[in-house]
Amino acid sequence: RPHMSCNTTCGMPSGHSVFAIGLVALMALDAYGRIWPKQMPVVEGLTFCTPGELFSDLPFPGGEVISFTQYIQLAAMWKVFLVPITWSRIHLYDHTVYQVLMGSLLGLAMAALWLCLWQQVLYPQQWRTGRRVGRIFKHNLPVPIFKLRSLAVSSVVEQHGGHEAVQKMLQEGKRKQLFQEVNDWQRGLERCVNATAAA
């Protein structure tokens, strides 16, 4: 511990830094993987969630896919709230710079490892999104499958008679209904893909 610290226990590494930087890295990496590819079409009001929905499931993004602008908003918010924690550990004489640095590096490594394991578990269980697991937990964090999402949006647009008809429905306040239809189409496509892969 640094000189003048009130703590007498071992300070290596900084646990606060492990948590703060690890969570920032995990959330940023997960959100980065959800950014909608530039080459894929966008249907206003259907492809991305609204700003309110984006922040509804914090610390995770509320949308399965997000725009680059939404990614910047989320990343900035996480950094504003969590990165100063590392500075506070030094300022309050609770840890040395070296201890905070080691904690931050450990947090980054744990975030990368967790994300890899996370994707290995979530991808095969994508079709279970929205369902209960063991009557206790609810699988509510879908991984982004951009092509299926794009196909689902296109199918809903075609089903309702084209872009103009969909935009009219959005203006009439039917976005929630359309968004649910997109999600239902996507889950159905994912079940087909999984069934084909398992056959």
ABEGO torsion letter per residue (X at the ends): XBBGBABABBAOBBAAAAAAAAAAAAAAAAAAAABBBAABBBBBGAABBBAAAAAAAOABBABABBBAAAAAAAAAAAAAAAAAAAAAAAAAGABBAAAAAAAAAAAAAAAAAAAAAAAAAAAAAAAABGBBBGGABBBABBBBBAAAAAAAAAAAAAAAGEAAAAAAAAAAGAAAAAAAAAAAAAAAAAAAAAAAAAX
